[in-house]
């Protein structure tokens, strides 16, 4: 997704390997929707998918037309 310019960090397109910090906002463009999330923490070890949800907050979500993707 990053290599296809579908992820922005704090309003700027990013390359793989870009460091993120708590409070950063990501805009992720998926085939049928767009998510804006805020990073709220980082796990110290591997965590389950459910536990992983504690480390980000969804700020906005909207459906998008495939033509815009």
N, C-alpha and C positions, 0 to 999 in steps of 0.2 A: 504494500500500500504506500509506503514512503517513497519507493522508487517511482511510483506513478503519480507523485504529487497530490496524494489524497489526504495528507496529514499536515496540519499547520500547528505550530507551537507559538502561542501568544501572538497570533496574527501573521506569522512568517512561515513560509514553506521550509521544511527541514529535511536534512539528509539523515540516513541511518547513522546511529551512533551519537546523535546529539544528546547532550545531558539534559535531564529534566530535574526540576526541584519542586518541592511542596509549594502549592499555590499557582503553579503554571497551568495554563489552559490549553487543551488540545481540541482542535476541530478535526473530526474524522469523517470523511465522505465515503459512505458505503453505497452499494448499488442502488438501493431504494430509500435511503435515509441518511441524514447528517446528524452527528452527535457533537455537542460541545461539552467537554468534561473538564473538571478541575482535579488536579492531583492533590490528595489530602494526606498521603503518607506512602511509605515504601515498606514492604514486608522484609523481615530479616532473613527469612528462609522461604522455601517453597510453601505455598498455601493452596487450599482448595479454591475452586472457582467462586464458591459462595463467600469464603473468607476474603478473597481478593476484592470483592465489592466494597469492602470497608476502606479501601485506599484511593477511591475516587468518588466524585459526586457528579451526577449528570445535571448540567446547568440548562441545557436545551436539547430538544430532539425534534426533528421535522422530517416529513416525507419529502423526497425530491423526485423529479421526473427523470427517467433514465436518459433523456436527451441532454440534461445538464451534467450528467456524470461523465 
